[in-house]
């Protein structure tokens, strides 16, 4: 039997229909004349639409339901999960500022808002100080219970939000359930990613933004952080305990009690005649109980005798001042500083013991107050650095090794690689930290003067940058450092971030000599 063409078959099917069916189709077409023109969306379009509904619904669910109010020790806190591109944990300590921890990498961030101090629980600690010894365990348990409650509530909020929005958009229970299931799957993947990337040691390197006077108490002491990294709960409890100290019953900030086994060095550079720098330095000396201040040059802008009066506040900063000449500092500047009390000028590789450390340094061979570069500048910097390296070797041979070398230009500082554990520099107006080929650590400081008056030349003012270096009093090796960044002209922001050398990170193999930092390699032979 011959096959019937498709068009003929369609006609036959229509003929076989009952007259009533044909009438109903005709009426339907007259009532809804555009019904055959509806375009079915592409499968990828439907999928993207479903994902958009799920993400929006999950976000709305977290905003409405996804937070937990829970007591943590004597404080009342609110824990919240928020969508985020980078993850992490943020602890808001109102009104003092916030701590940021790189605790995990996932599309969700944990926010912990410290709302207020509970007066009853706080008074109980005051009346029974023996309870403070168990406060960390109590806080650890509170945080654990709060986090578990938050996780369960957030799961319910995400699934319910996505399902409700799916039902409102599609008006089909099956599509709404699909949205809820997809939300649960995405939440599971996010949780798995956060678990896989969880960094319990992130609390060792917190980043603080807020009132600068609160930073030492909140961030904590470097020595204790380096030596006491057992488990995440204990470190988080210690961190929150430090925050608790800020909210005592008299509402006054406690005095910062530094570890006596740690030497604290304040590294400043490139002040460039900014008078505000002295107030900032004096405040940091008091807040961090600084043992010695190191200035790696360019304190002045033109090096004239008329500028010398700018240097007088150095005598009253509250700590010894170690200084090397920069390319904006003249010999007139250097001679004036040599006459000030409590100031130690380093030049020609001269060494001096200050604050429990031995320093050696050399002045910049260039004097370019007009910001010009003379021909052969780089070789002259390298020659100055070679001269400093030779002096370091002589000190080593004499049995008085240098702990920290200082030069203004990083090109000169790099010539000391292998001759000293730590060398400080400035000049480039931005901060860097690196370990060079032969083991010497180079710290380049930003501009503590915010680049001085030249800050108004650019579109945005330069930051005021300085750092606190923590060194072990016995080994004289770097334990940690805090980078401090303040807003430039017209800005009032403050940011403090803690950093640890790799050799001090949890799990790092101890050095053969038992110190917490490796010594420079002795294999290099200088010129």
BAMARRO-173360 format. One record per residue (C-alpha): y, x, z; residue in three letters. Coordinates in nm, 2 decimals, decimal comma. Last residue first. Layout:
N
{{Y; X; Z}; 'ala'} ...
END
This chain:
527
{{4,22; 8,26; 4,68}; 'unk'} {{4,00; 8,02; 4,86}; 'unk'} {{3,62; 8,04; 4,91}; 'unk'} {{3,45; 7,71; 4,94}; 'unk'} {{3,11; 7,70; 5,10}; 'unk'} {{3,23; 7,61; 5,45}; 'unk'} {{3,20; 7,23; 5,37}; 'unk'} {{3,45; 7,04; 5,58}; 'unk'} {{3,31; 6,90; 5,90}; 'unk'} {{3,13; 6,56; 5,92}; 'unk'} {{3,25; 6,29; 6,15}; 'unk'} {{3,10; 6,14; 6,45}; 'unk'} {{3,01; 6,47; 6,61}; 'unk'} {{2,66; 6,57; 6,69}; 'unk'} {{2,66; 6,90; 6,51}; 'unk'} {{2,41; 6,78; 6,26}; 'unk'} {{2,61; 6,47; 6,16}; 'unk'} {{2,48; 6,13; 6,27}; 'unk'} {{2,33; 5,91; 5,99}; 'unk'} {{2,53; 5,60; 5,92}; 'unk'} {{2,38; 5,28; 6,04}; 'unk'} {{2,70; 5,12; 6,15}; 'unk'} {{3,00; 5,29; 5,98}; 'unk'} {{3,14; 5,60; 6,15}; 'unk'} {{3,03; 5,83; 5,87}; 'unk'} {{3,19; 5,60; 5,62}; 'unk'} {{3,53; 5,64; 5,79}; 'unk'} {{3,65; 5,32; 5,96}; 'unk'} {{3,94; 5,10; 5,86}; 'unk'} {{4,15; 4,84; 6,06}; 'unk'} {{4,42; 4,63; 5,89}; 'unk'} {{4,76; 4,55; 6,03}; 'unk'} {{5,00; 4,32; 5,84}; 'unk'} {{5,36; 4,22; 5,92}; 'unk'} {{5,60; 3,99; 5,74}; 'unk'} {{5,97; 3,98; 5,80}; 'unk'} {{6,13; 4,03; 5,46}; 'unk'} {{6,49; 4,08; 5,36}; 'unk'} {{6,45; 4,45; 5,28}; 'unk'} {{6,08; 4,55; 5,30}; 'unk'} {{5,80; 4,35; 5,47}; 'unk'} {{5,59; 4,55; 5,71}; 'unk'} {{5,26; 4,72; 5,64}; 'unk'} {{5,05; 4,89; 5,91}; 'unk'} {{4,72; 5,07; 5,81}; 'unk'} {{4,51; 5,12; 6,12}; 'unk'} {{4,28; 5,43; 6,13}; 'unk'} {{3,94; 5,51; 6,26}; 'unk'} {{3,73; 5,78; 6,43}; 'unk'} {{3,89; 6,09; 6,28}; 'unk'} {{3,75; 6,42; 6,42}; 'unk'} {{3,91; 6,62; 6,71}; 'unk'} {{3,55; 6,67; 6,85}; 'unk'} {{3,65; 6,62; 7,21}; 'unk'} {{3,96; 6,40; 7,20}; 'unk'} {{3,81; 6,19; 6,92}; 'unk'} {{4,09; 6,10; 6,67}; 'unk'} {{4,25; 5,76; 6,60}; 'unk'} {{4,51; 5,76; 6,32}; 'unk'} {{4,79; 5,50; 6,33}; 'unk'} {{4,94; 5,43; 6,00}; 'unk'} {{5,28; 5,37; 5,83}; 'unk'} {{5,42; 5,16; 5,55}; 'unk'} {{5,75; 4,97; 5,50}; 'unk'} {{5,69; 4,77; 5,18}; 'unk'} {{5,91; 4,82; 4,88}; 'unk'} {{6,15; 4,54; 4,79}; 'unk'} {{6,07; 4,33; 4,48}; 'unk'} {{6,27; 4,34; 4,16}; 'unk'} {{6,34; 4,71; 4,18}; 'unk'} {{6,66; 4,90; 4,25}; 'unk'} {{6,71; 4,76; 4,60}; 'unk'} {{6,43; 4,97; 4,74}; 'unk'} {{6,64; 5,28; 4,63}; 'unk'} {{6,83; 5,24; 4,96}; 'unk'} {{6,53; 5,37; 5,16}; 'unk'} {{6,19; 5,38; 4,99}; 'unk'} {{6,06; 5,12; 5,24}; 'unk'} {{6,15; 5,37; 5,51}; 'unk'} {{5,80; 5,43; 5,63}; 'unk'} {{5,72; 5,51; 5,26}; 'unk'} {{5,34; 5,52; 5,20}; 'unk'} {{5,12; 5,78; 5,36}; 'unk'} {{4,86; 6,00; 5,18}; 'unk'} {{4,55; 6,08; 5,39}; 'unk'} {{4,33; 6,35; 5,25}; 'unk'} {{3,99; 6,40; 5,42}; 'unk'} {{3,84; 6,75; 5,37}; 'unk'} {{3,48; 6,76; 5,27}; 'unk'} {{3,46; 7,01; 4,99}; 'unk'} {{3,51; 6,76; 4,70}; 'unk'} {{3,78; 6,55; 4,87}; 'unk'} {{3,74; 6,26; 5,10}; 'unk'} {{4,00; 6,00; 5,01}; 'unk'} {{4,27; 5,78; 5,17}; 'unk'} {{4,57; 5,64; 4,99}; 'unk'} {{4,91; 5,49; 5,09}; 'unk'} {{5,20; 5,43; 4,85}; 'unk'} {{5,54; 5,60; 4,83}; 'unk'} {{5,42; 5,90; 4,62}; 'unk'} {{5,57; 6,18; 4,84}; 'unk'} {{5,34; 6,16; 5,14}; 'unk'} {{5,08; 6,41; 5,28}; 'unk'} {{4,83; 6,45; 5,57}; 'unk'} {{4,53; 6,69; 5,58}; 'unk'} {{4,21; 6,63; 5,78}; 'unk'} {{3,90; 6,83; 5,85}; 'unk'} {{4,05; 7,17; 5,75}; 'unk'} {{3,96; 7,45; 5,51}; 'unk'} {{3,73; 7,28; 5,27}; 'unk'} {{4,01; 7,12; 5,07}; 'unk'} {{4,34; 7,29; 5,16}; 'unk'} {{4,46; 7,30; 4,80}; 'unk'} {{4,47; 6,92; 4,79}; 'unk'} {{4,77; 6,92; 5,03}; 'unk'} {{4,98; 7,10; 4,78}; 'unk'} {{4,92; 6,85; 4,50}; 'unk'} {{4,96; 6,57; 4,77}; 'unk'} {{5,32; 6,67; 4,81}; 'unk'} {{5,46; 6,67; 5,17}; 'unk'} {{5,22; 6,90; 5,34}; 'unk'} {{5,05; 6,87; 5,68}; 'unk'} {{4,72; 7,02; 5,81}; 'unk'} {{4,53; 6,86; 6,09}; 'unk'} {{4,27; 7,01; 6,33}; 'unk'} {{4,35; 7,38; 6,29}; 'unk'} {{4,10; 7,64; 6,41}; 'unk'} {{4,21; 7,88; 6,68}; 'unk'} {{3,94; 8,14; 6,69}; 'unk'} {{4,14; 8,40; 6,50}; 'unk'} {{3,92; 8,37; 6,19}; 'unk'} {{3,99; 7,99; 6,18}; 'unk'} {{4,36; 8,05; 6,21}; 'unk'} {{4,35; 8,30; 5,93}; 'unk'} {{4,16; 8,05; 5,72}; 'unk'} {{4,42; 7,79; 5,78}; 'unk'} {{4,70; 8,04; 5,68}; 'unk'} {{4,52; 8,10; 5,35}; 'unk'} {{4,50; 7,72; 5,29}; 'unk'} {{4,87; 7,69; 5,36}; 'unk'} {{4,95; 7,97; 5,10}; 'unk'} {{4,72; 7,79; 4,85}; 'unk'} {{4,91; 7,47; 4,91}; 'unk'} {{5,24; 7,64; 4,84}; 'unk'} {{5,10; 7,79; 4,52}; 'unk'} {{4,97; 7,45; 4,42}; 'unk'} {{5,31; 7,30; 4,47}; 'unk'} {{5,47; 7,58; 4,27}; 'unk'} {{5,22; 7,53; 3,99}; 'unk'} {{5,31; 7,15; 3,98}; 'unk'} {{5,68; 7,20; 3,97}; 'unk'} {{5,67; 7,45; 3,68}; 'unk'} {{5,98; 7,30; 3,51}; 'unk'} {{6,20; 7,12; 3,77}; 'unk'} {{6,15; 6,75; 3,83}; 'unk'} {{6,46; 6,54; 3,90}; 'unk'} {{6,49; 6,30; 4,19}; 'unk'} {{6,86; 6,40; 4,24}; 'unk'} {{6,76; 6,53; 4,59}; 'unk'} {{6,52; 6,78; 4,42}; 'unk'} {{6,44; 7,06; 4,66}; 'unk'} {{6,10; 7,20; 4,56}; 'unk'} {{5,89; 7,44; 4,77}; 'unk'} {{5,79; 7,15; 5,00}; 'unk'} {{5,75; 7,27; 5,36}; 'unk'} {{5,42; 7,41; 5,49}; 'unk'} {{5,19; 7,28; 5,77}; 'unk'} {{4,97; 7,36; 6,06}; 'unk'} {{4,87; 7,13; 6,34}; 'unk'} {{4,65; 7,19; 6,65}; 'unk'} {{4,56; 6,87; 6,85}; 'unk'} {{4,58; 6,78; 7,22}; 'unk'} {{4,92; 6,62; 7,20}; 'unk'} {{5,08; 6,92; 7,02}; 'unk'} {{4,93; 7,26; 6,94}; 'unk'} {{5,13; 7,45; 6,68}; 'unk'} {{5,06; 7,63; 6,35}; 'unk'} {{5,28; 7,80; 6,10}; 'unk'} {{5,15; 7,78; 5,74}; 'unk'} {{5,49; 7,87; 5,59}; 'unk'} {{5,66; 7,58; 5,76}; 'unk'} {{5,60; 7,34; 6,04}; 'unk'} {{5,89; 7,21; 6,25}; 'unk'} {{5,80; 7,08; 6,60}; 'unk'} {{6,06; 6,84; 6,75}; 'unk'} {{6,06; 6,75; 7,13}; 'unk'} {{6,42; 6,88; 7,16}; 'unk'} {{6,63; 6,91; 6,85}; 'unk'} {{6,74; 7,26; 6,73}; 'unk'} {{6,46; 7,30; 6,48}; 'unk'} {{6,56; 6,96; 6,34}; 'unk'} {{6,90; 7,10; 6,24}; 'unk'} {{6,75; 7,41; 6,07}; 'unk'} {{6,52; 7,18; 5,87}; 'unk'} {{6,80; 6,96; 5,75}; 'unk'} {{7,01; 7,26; 5,64}; 'unk'} {{6,69; 7,40; 5,47}; 'unk'} {{6,71; 7,08; 5,26}; 'unk'} {{6,50; 6,76; 5,27}; 'unk'} {{6,46; 6,55; 4,96}; 'unk'} {{6,17; 6,76; 4,84}; 'unk'} {{6,00; 6,72; 5,17}; 'unk'} {{6,01; 6,95; 5,47}; 'unk'} {{5,74; 6,93; 5,74}; 'unk'} {{5,77; 6,75; 6,08}; 'unk'} {{5,58; 6,71; 6,41}; 'unk'} {{5,75; 6,48; 6,66}; 'unk'} {{5,64; 6,47; 7,02}; 'unk'} {{5,64; 6,11; 7,16}; 'unk'} {{5,89; 5,86; 7,32}; 'unk'} {{6,12; 5,81; 7,02}; 'unk'} {{6,42; 5,94; 7,21}; 'unk'} {{6,46; 6,29; 7,05}; 'unk'} {{6,40; 6,14; 6,71}; 'unk'} {{6,72; 5,93; 6,75}; 'unk'} {{6,93; 6,23; 6,65}; 'unk'} {{6,80; 6,26; 6,29}; 'unk'} {{7,07; 6,04; 6,13}; 'unk'} {{7,33; 6,28; 6,26}; 'unk'} {{7,21; 6,53; 6,01}; 'unk'} {{7,33; 6,33; 5,71}; 'unk'} {{7,67; 6,50; 5,68}; 'unk'} {{7,49; 6,84; 5,66}; 'unk'} {{7,34; 6,73; 5,33}; 'unk'} {{6,97; 6,69; 5,26}; 'unk'} {{7,02; 6,43; 4,98}; 'unk'} {{6,78; 6,15; 5,08}; 'unk'} {{6,66; 6,25; 5,43}; 'unk'} {{6,32; 6,20; 5,60}; 'unk'} {{6,15; 6,32; 5,28}; 'unk'} {{5,87; 6,48; 5,48}; 'unk'} {{5,52; 6,45; 5,62}; 'unk'} {{5,63; 6,31; 5,96}; 'unk'} {{5,36; 6,34; 6,23}; 'unk'} {{5,42; 6,15; 6,56}; 'unk'} {{5,21; 6,25; 6,86}; 'unk'} {{5,04; 6,08; 7,15}; 'unk'} {{5,10; 5,72; 7,05}; 'unk'} {{5,07; 5,45; 7,32}; 'unk'} {{4,99; 5,19; 7,05}; 'unk'} {{5,26; 4,94; 7,15}; 'unk'} {{5,51; 5,20; 7,28}; 'unk'} {{5,48; 5,44; 6,99}; 'unk'} {{5,48; 5,15; 6,75}; 'unk'} {{5,80; 5,01; 6,88}; 'unk'} {{5,97; 5,35; 6,87}; 'unk'} {{5,85; 5,39; 6,51}; 'unk'} {{5,99; 5,05; 6,40}; 'unk'} {{6,32; 5,12; 6,58}; 'unk'} {{6,35; 5,46; 6,41}; 'unk'} {{6,26; 5,32; 6,07}; 'unk'} {{6,55; 5,07; 6,07}; 'unk'} {{6,79; 5,36; 6,01}; 'unk'} {{6,65; 5,41; 5,65}; 'unk'} {{6,76; 5,76; 5,55}; 'unk'} {{6,48; 5,82; 5,31}; 'unk'} {{6,19; 5,75; 5,56}; 'unk'} {{5,94; 5,92; 5,32}; 'unk'} {{5,66; 5,97; 5,57}; 'unk'} {{5,51; 5,84; 5,89}; 'unk'} {{5,17; 5,91; 6,05}; 'unk'} {{5,13; 5,80; 6,41}; 'unk'} {{4,86; 6,00; 6,58}; 'unk'} {{4,65; 5,85; 6,86}; 'unk'} {{4,41; 6,07; 7,06}; 'unk'} {{4,11; 5,88; 7,19}; 'unk'} {{3,92; 5,96; 7,51}; 'unk'} {{4,17; 5,78; 7,73}; 'unk'} {{4,09; 5,45; 7,56}; 'unk'} {{4,42; 5,27; 7,52}; 'unk'} {{4,53; 5,00; 7,77}; 'unk'} {{4,77; 4,77; 7,59}; 'unk'} {{4,99; 4,59; 7,84}; 'unk'} {{4,93; 4,21; 7,85}; 'unk'} {{5,15; 3,97; 7,66}; 'unk'} {{5,31; 3,71; 7,89}; 'unk'} {{5,22; 3,34; 7,91}; 'unk'} {{5,19; 3,35; 8,29}; 'unk'} {{4,84; 3,19; 8,28}; 'unk'} {{4,70; 3,44; 8,04}; 'unk'} {{4,70; 3,37; 7,67}; 'unk'} {{4,70; 3,71; 7,52}; 'unk'} {{4,40; 3,81; 7,72}; 'unk'} {{4,20; 3,54; 7,54}; 'unk'} {{4,26; 3,72; 7,20}; 'unk'} {{4,08; 4,02; 7,35}; 'unk'} {{3,80; 3,80; 7,45}; 'unk'} {{3,78; 3,66; 7,10}; 'unk'} {{3,73; 4,01; 6,96}; 'unk'} {{3,47; 4,09; 7,23}; 'unk'} {{3,28; 3,77; 7,15}; 'unk'} {{3,29; 3,86; 6,78}; 'unk'} {{3,15; 4,20; 6,86}; 'unk'} {{2,88; 4,06; 7,08}; 'unk'} {{2,78; 3,79; 6,83}; 'unk'} {{2,77; 4,05; 6,54}; 'unk'} {{2,53; 4,28; 6,70}; 'unk'} {{2,54; 4,63; 6,85}; 'unk'} {{2,87; 4,79; 6,73}; 'unk'} {{2,99; 4,97; 7,04}; 'unk'} {{3,08; 5,33; 6,96}; 'unk'} {{3,33; 5,28; 6,67}; 'unk'} {{3,49; 4,97; 6,82}; 'unk'} {{3,53; 5,13; 7,16}; 'unk'} {{3,71; 5,43; 7,01}; 'unk'} {{3,93; 5,22; 6,78}; 'unk'} {{4,08; 5,00; 7,05}; 'unk'} {{4,12; 4,63; 6,96}; 'unk'} {{4,25; 4,43; 6,67}; 'unk'} {{4,39; 4,16; 6,90}; 'unk'} {{4,55; 4,38; 7,17}; 'unk'} {{4,68; 4,64; 6,93}; 'unk'} {{4,82; 4,38; 6,68}; 'unk'} {{5,02; 4,17; 6,92}; 'unk'} {{5,35; 4,36; 6,89}; 'unk'} {{5,33; 4,34; 6,51}; 'unk'} {{5,36; 3,96; 6,51}; 'unk'} {{5,15; 3,83; 6,23}; 'unk'} {{4,88; 3,94; 5,99}; 'unk'} {{4,57; 4,12; 6,12}; 'unk'} {{4,29; 4,26; 5,90}; 'unk'} {{3,97; 4,33; 6,08}; 'unk'} {{3,75; 4,63; 6,02}; 'unk'} {{3,48; 4,63; 6,30}; 'unk'} {{3,45; 4,25; 6,27}; 'unk'} {{3,31; 4,30; 5,92}; 'unk'} {{3,01; 4,46; 6,08}; 'unk'} {{2,80; 4,14; 6,07}; 'unk'} {{2,83; 4,14; 5,69}; 'unk'} {{2,66; 3,83; 5,54}; 'unk'} {{2,60; 3,87; 5,17}; 'unk'} {{2,25; 3,71; 5,16}; 'unk'} {{2,35; 3,45; 5,42}; 'unk'} {{2,67; 3,36; 5,23}; 'unk'} {{2,48; 3,34; 4,90}; 'unk'} {{2,21; 3,12; 5,06}; 'unk'} {{2,47; 2,89; 5,20}; 'unk'} {{2,64; 2,86; 4,87}; 'unk'} {{2,31; 2,79; 4,69}; 'unk'} {{2,23; 2,53; 4,95}; 'unk'} {{2,57; 2,37; 4,91}; 'unk'} {{2,53; 2,36; 4,54}; 'unk'} {{2,19; 2,19; 4,57}; 'unk'} {{2,33; 1,94; 4,82}; 'unk'} {{2,62; 1,86; 4,59}; 'unk'} {{2,37; 1,82; 4,30}; 'unk'} {{2,17; 1,57; 4,51}; 'unk'} {{2,48; 1,37; 4,60}; 'unk'} {{2,60; 1,36; 4,24}; 'unk'} {{2,25; 1,25; 4,13}; 'unk'} {{2,26; 0,98; 4,40}; 'unk'} {{2,59; 0,85; 4,25}; 'unk'} {{2,44; 0,86; 3,90}; 'unk'} {{2,14; 0,64; 4,02}; 'unk'} {{2,36; 0,41; 4,22}; 'unk'} {{2,58; 0,33; 3,91}; 'unk'} {{2,95; 0,26; 3,95}; 'unk'} {{3,02; 0,58; 3,76}; 'unk'} {{3,35; 0,68; 3,92}; 'unk'} {{3,33; 0,51; 4,26}; 'unk'} {{2,96; 0,58; 4,30}; 'unk'} {{3,01; 0,94; 4,22}; 'unk'} {{3,30; 0,96; 4,46}; 'unk'} {{3,09; 0,82; 4,74}; 'unk'} {{2,79; 1,05; 4,65}; 'unk'} {{3,01; 1,37; 4,64}; 'unk'} {{3,18; 1,28; 4,97}; 'unk'} {{2,86; 1,19; 5,14}; 'unk'} {{2,68; 1,51; 5,03}; 'unk'} {{2,97; 1,74; 5,13}; 'unk'} {{3,04; 1,56; 5,46}; 'unk'} {{2,67; 1,56; 5,56}; 'unk'} {{2,64; 1,93; 5,49}; 'unk'} {{2,97; 2,00; 5,66}; 'unk'} {{2,85; 1,82; 5,98}; 'unk'} {{2,53; 2,03; 5,99}; 'unk'} {{2,71; 2,36; 5,93}; 'unk'} {{2,98; 2,28; 6,18}; 'unk'} {{2,73; 2,19; 6,45}; 'unk'} {{2,56; 2,52; 6,39}; 'unk'} {{2,89; 2,71; 6,40}; 'unk'} {{2,99; 2,55; 6,72}; 'unk'} {{2,66; 2,62; 6,89}; 'unk'} {{2,67; 2,99; 6,79}; 'unk'} {{3,04; 3,03; 6,88}; 'unk'} {{2,98; 2,87; 7,22}; 'unk'} {{2,68; 3,10; 7,28}; 'unk'} {{2,88; 3,41; 7,19}; 'unk'} {{3,17; 3,29; 7,41}; 'unk'} {{2,94; 3,25; 7,71}; 'unk'} {{2,78; 3,59; 7,65}; 'unk'} {{3,13; 3,75; 7,63}; 'unk'} {{3,25; 3,58; 7,95}; 'unk'} {{2,97; 3,71; 8,16}; 'unk'} {{3,17; 4,00; 8,32}; 'unk'} {{3,48; 3,77; 8,33}; 'unk'} {{3,30; 3,55; 8,58}; 'unk'} {{3,37; 3,80; 8,86}; 'unk'} {{3,73; 3,71; 8,82}; 'unk'} {{3,68; 3,39; 9,01}; 'unk'} {{4,02; 3,23; 9,08}; 'unk'} {{4,17; 3,37; 8,75}; 'unk'} {{3,86; 3,27; 8,55}; 'unk'} {{3,87; 2,92; 8,70}; 'unk'} {{4,24; 2,90; 8,61}; 'unk'} {{4,15; 2,96; 8,25}; 'unk'} {{3,89; 2,69; 8,25}; 'unk'} {{4,13; 2,44; 8,40}; 'unk'} {{4,43; 2,54; 8,19}; 'unk'} {{4,24; 2,51; 7,86}; 'unk'} {{4,41; 2,76; 7,63}; 'unk'} {{4,53; 2,61; 7,30}; 'unk'} {{4,45; 2,56; 6,93}; 'unk'} {{4,26; 2,87; 6,83}; 'unk'} {{4,19; 2,79; 6,46}; 'unk'} {{3,87; 2,92; 6,32}; 'unk'} {{3,85; 2,90; 5,94}; 'unk'} {{3,52; 2,98; 5,77}; 'unk'} {{3,55; 3,03; 5,39}; 'unk'} {{3,33; 2,88; 5,12}; 'unk'} {{3,27; 2,99; 4,76}; 'unk'} {{3,06; 3,28; 4,89}; 'unk'} {{3,10; 3,65; 4,98}; 'unk'} {{3,06; 3,71; 5,35}; 'unk'} {{3,22; 3,85; 5,66}; 'unk'} {{3,53; 4,01; 5,51}; 'unk'} {{3,72; 3,93; 5,83}; 'unk'} {{4,08; 3,81; 5,84}; 'unk'} {{4,27; 3,79; 6,17}; 'unk'} {{4,58; 3,56; 6,20}; 'unk'} {{4,92; 3,56; 6,36}; 'unk'} {{5,08; 3,54; 6,70}; 'unk'} {{5,17; 3,17; 6,71}; 'unk'} {{4,89; 3,06; 6,67}; 'unk'} {{4,58; 3,28; 6,66}; 'unk'} {{4,42; 3,18; 6,33}; 'unk'} {{4,08; 3,34; 6,27}; 'unk'} {{4,00; 3,37; 5,90}; 'unk'} {{3,64; 3,43; 5,79}; 'unk'} {{3,53; 3,55; 5,44}; 'unk'} {{3,48; 3,37; 5,11}; 'unk'} {{3,62; 3,51; 4,79}; 'unk'} {{3,69; 3,21; 4,57}; 'unk'} {{3,73; 2,97; 4,86}; 'unk'} {{3,65; 2,61; 4,95}; 'unk'} {{3,71; 2,55; 5,32}; 'unk'} {{3,48; 2,52; 5,62}; 'unk'} {{3,65; 2,44; 5,95}; 'unk'} {{3,62; 2,54; 6,31}; 'unk'} {{3,87; 2,40; 6,56}; 'unk'} {{3,92; 2,58; 6,89}; 'unk'} {{3,99; 2,51; 7,26}; 'unk'} {{4,00; 2,82; 7,46}; 'unk'} {{3,86; 2,92; 7,81}; 'unk'} {{3,53; 3,03; 7,65}; 'unk'} {{3,50; 2,88; 7,31}; 'unk'} {{3,55; 2,51; 7,34}; 'unk'} {{3,46; 2,31; 7,02}; 'unk'} {{3,65; 2,09; 6,77}; 'unk'} {{3,44; 2,08; 6,46}; 'unk'} {{3,57; 2,04; 6,10}; 'unk'} {{3,42; 1,90; 5,78}; 'unk'} {{3,50; 1,53; 5,81}; 'unk'} {{3,81; 1,45; 5,59}; 'unk'} {{3,89; 1,78; 5,42}; 'unk'} {{3,52; 1,87; 5,38}; 'unk'} {{3,44; 1,53; 5,22}; 'unk'} {{3,74; 1,57; 4,99}; 'unk'} {{3,61; 1,91; 4,87}; 'unk'} {{3,26; 1,77; 4,82}; 'unk'} {{3,39; 1,48; 4,62}; 'unk'} {{3,60; 1,71; 4,40}; 'unk'} {{3,32; 1,95; 4,34}; 'unk'} {{3,07; 1,67; 4,27}; 'unk'} {{3,30; 1,48; 4,04}; 'unk'} {{3,38; 1,79; 3,84}; 'unk'} {{3,00; 1,87; 3,82}; 'unk'} {{2,93; 1,52; 3,69}; 'unk'} {{3,21; 1,55; 3,43}; 'unk'} {{3,07; 1,89; 3,32}; 'unk'} {{2,72; 1,74; 3,28}; 'unk'} {{2,85; 1,44; 3,08}; 'unk'} {{3,05; 1,66; 2,85}; 'unk'} {{2,74; 1,88; 2,80}; 'unk'} {{2,54; 1,57; 2,71}; 'unk'} {{2,80; 1,47; 2,45}; 'unk'} {{2,97; 1,14; 2,52}; 'unk'} {{2,85; 0,82; 2,34}; 'unk'} {{3,12; 0,68; 2,12}; 'unk'} {{3,18; 0,30; 2,14}; 'unk'} {{3,24; 0,17; 1,79}; 'unk'} {{2,96; -0,08; 1,79}; 'unk'} {{3,12; -0,29; 2,07}; 'unk'} {{3,45; -0,30; 1,89}; 'unk'} {{3,43; -0,67; 1,78}; 'unk'} {{3,33; -0,79; 2,13}; 'unk'} {{3,36; -1,18; 2,11}; 'unk'} {{3,30; -1,19; 1,73}; 'unk'} {{3,02; -0,94; 1,75}; 'unk'} {{2,86; -1,13; 2,03}; 'unk'} {{2,88; -1,46; 1,84}; 'unk'} {{2,70; -1,31; 1,54}; 'unk'} {{2,43; -1,16; 1,76}; 'unk'} {{2,38; -1,50; 1,93}; 'unk'} {{2,36; -1,68; 1,59}; 'unk'} {{2,10; -1,43; 1,46}; 'unk'} {{1,89; -1,47; 1,77}; 'unk'} {{1,90; -1,85; 1,73}; 'unk'} {{1,80; -1,83; 1,37}; 'unk'} {{1,48; -1,65; 1,47}; 'unk'} {{1,44; -1,29; 1,36}; 'unk'} {{1,20; -1,23; 1,07}; 'unk'} {{1,50; -1,20; 0,83}; 'unk'} {{1,65; -0,92; 1,04}; 'unk'} {{1,33; -0,73; 1,05}; 'unk'} {{1,29; -0,77; 0,67}; 'unk'} {{1,64; -0,63; 0,62}; 'unk'} {{1,57; -0,33; 0,83}; 'unk'} {{1,24; -0,27; 0,63}; 'unk'} {{1,44; -0,29; 0,31}; 'unk'} {{1,68; -0,01; 0,43}; 'unk'} {{1,39; 0,20; 0,54}; 'unk'} {{1,20; 0,18; 0,21}; 'unk'} {{0,87; 0,00; 0,23}; 'unk'} {{0,57; 0,23; 0,18}; 'unk'} {{0,33; 0,14; -0,10}; 'unk'} {{0,00; 0,00; 0,00}; 'unk'} 
END
